[in-house]
Amino acid sequence: MSEEKRERLKFKEQRKNPGAALNNAWAQAMTGAPGSGCLVNVISVLIVVGVVLLIRACSQ
């Protein structure tokens, strides 16, 4: 399956299921894999920042 077809299917699934964007962002944040969608990238960064802030708050 080509990368373009895979991205098209992923985008189609995200339109049907808004939770899919969060799942993809979470998976990419955990693995460190870059995403191609802007929304997925923004959510990935927010998840990582949130985890870092949570760790800092709990350690003080």
Helices and strands as residue ranges (DSSP letters): H 3-16, H 19-31, H 38-59
